[in-house]
Each structure stands twice: as structure tokens, then as C-alpha cells.
Amino acid sequence: MPRLKTVKKDPSNRRKKSDKADQGLILSLQFLFVLIFVIILGLNSLRRSSISFSADIVAPQTPDLVAISMEAPEPEPSSQFLRLIGNPLDHLNVRSGPGTNYKLLSQIPDEGSYEYTTIEDSWYRIIMKDGAPGWIYGDYAEVIH
């Protein structure tokens, strides 16, 4: 019977495989360590940058706002008078502004004269007998010279 050759296992071969496995494990651990370090470093830098970013926020400079009045200035009163004429009714409506869309303040008799201070679109701003201002339609008034 032929004799079988026995091969001895080489302990150095086993060491080589073991060394390669250890090197692979070491490389994996090093990679994992670097990855964790980069993640922590990145989070810290993000946290620092957001803090410094919020501290650097400055409100934009805006010009000072100027209030603009949309109302015309009150004209200087003058001593001009008018008398009421031609109204088919026995009274004239006095309104809070120069137009029929303004509130009706009073009704004055269709007689006598009234001081006026302003004319606007055929409407006269008059001073009533009680001293209150109001507006009447100019078609029913005549200026006294």
C-alpha cells in the first residue's frame, strides 16, 4: 500500500491568516474611530457656527418713517358772507363735508346771511348761528360783496 504523505500544518501560515484578520479588524476600528471623530467634530462646528450666526444677526437699517397727512390744511378763515336763495324748500341741509355723502348735521332756514370760510366744488363751508361749521350746496347761496 502506498504510503500517504502527511502534510504538517505550517504554524506560520496560520499566523499569517491571523495577522491579516487582525489587520482588517484594526483598519475597521480605525475607520470607525475616524468616522465618529468627524461626526462629533462636525456637530460641534455646526453648533458653534449656529451660535455665532445668531449672535451676528443685525436688524437692517430702515429710514425713519415720516407721517404724511392726507387731509388738506384748514384754510385761514376770511370774513366773507353769503345769503341763501332759490331753495324750493323753506330750509337748507347743512352737512359735515362738501358733498351729499357726508352726514347731515342740521337744517337752516332759507333766509338770512352766513359767514363762509371755504369754497370746494360748489360747496361752501359756513359758520352757523351757533358757531358750528358746516357745508351747504352753493347753488342755493349768493355771495354778498
Contacts in CASP RR format, 6 or more apart in sequence:
PFRMAT RR
TARGET T0000
AUTHOR 0000-0000-0000
METHOD contacts of the structure
MODEL  1
MPRLKTVKKDPSNRRKKSDKADQGLILSLQFLFVLIFVIILGLNSLRRSS
ISFSADIVAPQTPDLVAISMEAPEPEPSSQFLRLIGNPLDHLNVRSGPGT
NYKLLSQIPDEGSYEYTTIEDSWYRIIMKDGAPGWIYGDYAEVIH
75 117 0 8 1.000
75 118 0 8 1.000
77 117 0 8 1.000
78 117 0 8 1.000
79 115 0 8 1.000
80 115 0 8 1.000
80 116 0 8 1.000
80 117 0 8 1.000
80 143 0 8 1.000
80 144 0 8 1.000
81 113 0 8 1.000
81 114 0 8 1.000
81 115 0 8 1.000
81 116 0 8 1.000
81 143 0 8 1.000
81 144 0 8 1.000
82 113 0 8 1.000
82 114 0 8 1.000
82 116 0 8 1.000
82 124 0 8 1.000
82 126 0 8 1.000
82 141 0 8 1.000
82 142 0 8 1.000
82 143 0 8 1.000
82 144 0 8 1.000
83 112 0 8 1.000
83 113 0 8 1.000
83 114 0 8 1.000
83 141 0 8 1.000
83 142 0 8 1.000
83 144 0 8 1.000
84 92 0 8 1.000
84 108 0 8 1.000
84 109 0 8 1.000
84 110 0 8 1.000
84 111 0 8 1.000
84 112 0 8 1.000
84 113 0 8 1.000
84 114 0 8 1.000
84 136 0 8 1.000
84 140 0 8 1.000
84 141 0 8 1.000
84 142 0 8 1.000
85 140 0 8 1.000
85 141 0 8 1.000
85 142 0 8 1.000
86 110 0 8 1.000
86 140 0 8 1.000
87 110 0 8 1.000
87 140 0 8 1.000
89 110 0 8 1.000
90 109 0 8 1.000
90 110 0 8 1.000
91 107 0 8 1.000
91 108 0 8 1.000
91 109 0 8 1.000
91 110 0 8 1.000
92 107 0 8 1.000
92 108 0 8 1.000
92 109 0 8 1.000
92 110 0 8 1.000
92 136 0 8 1.000
92 137 0 8 1.000
92 140 0 8 1.000
93 104 0 8 1.000
93 106 0 8 1.000
93 107 0 8 1.000
93 136 0 8 1.000
93 137 0 8 1.000
94 104 0 8 1.000
94 105 0 8 1.000
94 106 0 8 1.000
94 107 0 8 1.000
94 108 0 8 1.000
94 126 0 8 1.000
94 128 0 8 1.000
94 134 0 8 1.000
94 135 0 8 1.000
94 136 0 8 1.000
95 102 0 8 1.000
95 103 0 8 1.000
95 104 0 8 1.000
95 105 0 8 1.000
95 134 0 8 1.000
95 135 0 8 1.000
95 136 0 8 1.000
96 102 0 8 1.000
96 103 0 8 1.000
96 105 0 8 1.000
96 134 0 8 1.000
96 135 0 8 1.000
97 103 0 8 1.000
97 123 0 8 1.000
97 125 0 8 1.000
97 134 0 8 1.000
97 135 0 8 1.000
98 120 0 8 1.000
98 121 0 8 1.000
98 123 0 8 1.000
98 125 0 8 1.000
98 135 0 8 1.000
99 121 0 8 1.000
99 123 0 8 1.000
99 135 0 8 1.000
99 137 0 8 1.000
102 135 0 8 1.000
105 132 0 8 1.000
105 134 0 8 1.000
106 128 0 8 1.000
106 132 0 8 1.000
106 134 0 8 1.000
108 114 0 8 1.000
108 128 0 8 1.000
108 129 0 8 1.000
108 136 0 8 1.000
110 140 0 8 1.000
113 144 0 8 1.000
114 126 0 8 1.000
114 127 0 8 1.000
114 128 0 8 1.000
114 129 0 8 1.000
114 136 0 8 1.000
115 126 0 8 1.000
115 127 0 8 1.000
116 124 0 8 1.000
116 125 0 8 1.000
116 126 0 8 1.000
116 127 0 8 1.000
116 141 0 8 1.000
117 125 0 8 1.000
117 126 0 8 1.000
117 127 0 8 1.000
117 133 0 8 1.000
118 124 0 8 1.000
118 125 0 8 1.000
119 125 0 8 1.000
122 137 0 8 1.000
122 138 0 8 1.000
122 139 0 8 1.000
123 135 0 8 1.000
123 136 0 8 1.000
123 137 0 8 1.000
123 138 0 8 1.000
124 135 0 8 1.000
124 136 0 8 1.000
124 137 0 8 1.000
124 138 0 8 1.000
124 141 0 8 1.000
125 133 0 8 1.000
125 134 0 8 1.000
125 135 0 8 1.000
126 133 0 8 1.000
126 134 0 8 1.000
126 135 0 8 1.000
126 136 0 8 1.000
127 133 0 8 1.000
127 134 0 8 1.000
128 134 0 8 1.000
END
